[in-house]
């Protein structure tokens, strides 16, 4: 019987092999101490005590998606986005971290009425997350409800067959524009 190898940050065994550079970057993301960020979001009440640790795990995974070469990904979780906002406030730490794991600054581009997040960025997030990590946790909001077999990641719109909607095109507010 073959042992299942645990991959950094829970990368799916079905995902392609990681390069040594990717493995190193994801390893740094996995072990980074987000204690100051955690304290900040709890102090500000931006994320609940019950949700903060999951939000940090999912922020790590969002960063991993970027380091794996995915670009223009929509941020589909308010809680995860709050972790990102709090981290950015620690400007030197954030800039140093980005340089170490990505080799450049990872920009945060908020959406607005005049510059909404394109549906293609939402679909890109869903596809990248699902192919890299598997099932999307509930913290990601409507992205977790997408029926991948039906939508093929193309906007994730349509009826889920159970009277609900498999539309994951809502709830986004940020993206990495690179």
C-alpha positions as CSV (number, residue, x, y, z in Angstrom):
1,X,0.0,0.0,0.0
2,X,1.4,3.4,-1.0
3,X,1.4,6.2,1.6
4,X,-0.3,9.4,0.6
5,X,2.2,12.2,0.6
6,X,1.1,15.4,2.3
7,X,1.9,18.4,0.2
8,X,2.6,21.9,1.4
9,X,-0.5,24.0,2.2
10,X,-2.7,21.0,1.3
11,X,-1.9,21.2,-2.5
12,X,-3.9,18.3,-4.1
13,X,-2.0,15.2,-5.0
14,X,-3.6,15.5,-8.4
15,X,-2.0,18.9,-9.0
16,X,1.1,19.0,-11.1
17,X,4.5,18.5,-9.4
18,X,5.8,21.7,-7.8
19,X,9.1,23.1,-8.9
20,X,11.8,23.5,-6.2
21,X,11.2,27.3,-6.3
22,X,7.4,26.9,-5.9
23,X,8.0,24.3,-3.1
24,X,10.3,26.8,-1.3
25,X,7.8,29.7,-1.7
26,X,4.8,27.7,-0.6
27,X,6.8,26.4,2.4
28,X,7.6,30.0,3.4
29,X,4.0,30.9,3.1
30,X,3.0,27.9,5.2
31,X,5.3,28.7,8.1
32,X,5.0,32.5,8.1
33,X,4.0,33.9,11.5
34,X,0.7,35.8,11.0
35,X,0.4,36.5,14.8
36,X,0.5,40.3,14.4
37,X,-2.1,40.1,11.6
38,X,-4.3,37.8,13.6
39,X,-4.1,40.1,16.6
40,X,-5.0,43.1,14.5
41,X,-8.1,41.7,12.9
42,X,-9.4,40.4,16.2
43,X,-8.7,43.7,17.9
44,X,-10.6,45.6,15.1
45,X,-13.4,43.0,15.1
46,X,-12.9,42.6,11.4
47,X,-12.9,38.7,11.7
48,X,-14.5,36.7,14.4
49,X,-12.5,34.5,16.8
50,X,-14.3,31.5,15.3
51,X,-13.2,32.3,11.8
52,X,-9.8,34.0,12.1
53,X,-7.6,30.8,11.9
54,X,-9.5,29.5,8.9
55,X,-9.2,32.9,7.2
56,X,-5.4,32.9,7.7
57,X,-5.2,29.4,6.3
58,X,-7.2,30.4,3.2
59,X,-5.1,33.6,2.8
60,X,-2.0,31.4,2.7
61,X,-3.7,29.4,0.0
62,X,-4.7,32.5,-1.9
63,X,-1.1,33.7,-1.9
64,X,0.0,30.2,-2.9
65,X,-2.2,30.5,-6.0
66,X,-0.5,33.7,-6.9
67,X,2.9,32.2,-6.4
68,X,2.0,29.3,-8.6
69,X,1.5,31.7,-11.5
70,X,-2.2,32.4,-11.3
71,X,-3.0,36.1,-12.0
72,X,-6.0,38.3,-11.9
73,X,-7.7,36.2,-9.2
74,X,-10.8,37.6,-7.5
75,X,-10.8,37.8,-3.8
76,X,-14.1,36.0,-3.0
77,X,-14.1,36.1,0.8
78,X,-14.6,39.1,3.1
79,X,-12.8,37.4,6.0
80,X,-9.8,36.4,3.9
81,X,-9.7,39.9,2.4
82,X,-9.6,41.4,6.0
83,X,-6.5,39.3,6.7
84,X,-4.9,40.7,3.5
85,X,-5.8,44.3,4.5
86,X,-4.4,43.8,8.0
87,X,-1.2,42.4,6.6
88,X,-0.7,45.3,4.2
89,X,-0.9,47.7,7.1
90,X,2.4,46.1,8.3
91,X,4.1,47.7,5.3
92,X,7.7,46.6,5.8
93,X,6.7,43.1,6.8
94,X,4.3,42.8,3.9
95,X,6.8,44.1,1.3
96,X,9.6,41.8,2.7
97,X,7.3,38.8,2.6
98,X,6.2,39.5,-1.0
99,X,9.8,39.8,-2.1
100,X,10.7,36.5,-0.4
101,X,7.8,34.4,-1.7
102,X,7.1,36.1,-5.1
103,X,10.2,38.1,-5.9
104,X,8.1,41.2,-6.2
105,X,5.4,43.1,-4.4
106,X,1.9,41.5,-4.6
107,X,-0.5,44.3,-5.3
108,X,-4.1,44.5,-3.9
109,X,-6.5,46.2,-6.3
110,X,-9.9,47.0,-4.6
111,X,-13.0,46.9,-6.8
112,X,-15.3,49.8,-7.0
113,X,-18.4,50.8,-9.0
114,X,-16.3,52.2,-11.7
115,X,-13.9,49.3,-11.8
116,X,-15.7,46.1,-10.8
117,X,-14.0,42.7,-10.6
118,X,-14.5,41.0,-14.0
119,X,-16.4,37.7,-14.0
120,X,-13.3,36.2,-15.6
121,X,-11.3,36.9,-12.4
122,X,-14.0,35.2,-10.4
123,X,-13.9,32.2,-12.6
124,X,-10.1,32.2,-12.6
125,X,-10.1,32.0,-8.8
126,X,-12.6,29.1,-8.7
127,X,-10.7,27.2,-11.4
128,X,-7.3,27.8,-9.8
129,X,-8.4,26.9,-6.3
130,X,-10.3,23.8,-7.3
131,X,-7.5,22.5,-9.4
132,X,-4.8,23.3,-6.8
133,X,-6.5,22.4,-3.5
134,X,-9.8,20.6,-4.4
135,X,-13.1,21.5,-2.8
136,X,-13.5,25.2,-1.9
137,X,-14.3,25.8,1.8
138,X,-17.4,27.7,2.8
139,X,-15.3,30.7,4.0
140,X,-15.1,31.6,0.2
141,X,-18.8,32.3,0.1
142,X,-20.5,31.7,-3.2
143,X,-17.3,30.3,-4.8
144,X,-17.8,27.3,-2.5
145,X,-21.2,26.6,-4.1
146,X,-20.0,26.3,-7.7
147,X,-20.9,23.1,-9.5
148,X,-17.7,22.7,-11.4
149,X,-19.0,19.9,-13.6
150,X,-21.9,22.1,-14.8
151,X,-20.3,25.4,-15.2
152,X,-16.8,24.4,-16.4
153,X,-15.6,27.5,-14.5
154,X,-17.1,29.8,-17.1
155,X,-18.8,32.2,-14.9
156,X,-20.2,29.5,-12.7
157,X,-23.8,30.4,-13.5
158,X,-26.8,28.3,-13.9
159,X,-29.2,26.2,-11.8
160,X,-27.7,23.6,-9.5
161,X,-30.6,21.2,-10.1
162,X,-31.8,21.5,-6.6
163,X,-33.6,24.8,-6.8
164,X,-30.6,26.8,-5.7
165,X,-28.1,28.6,-7.8
166,X,-24.5,27.6,-8.6
167,X,-23.7,31.2,-9.5
168,X,-20.4,32.2,-7.8
169,X,-20.2,35.6,-9.5
170,X,-21.0,37.7,-6.4
171,X,-19.3,38.7,-3.2
172,X,-15.9,39.7,-4.7
173,X,-14.2,42.9,-3.9
174,X,-10.5,42.6,-4.6
175,X,-8.0,41.0,-6.9
176,X,-4.4,40.7,-7.6
177,X,-4.1,42.5,-11.0
178,X,-0.8,41.0,-12.0
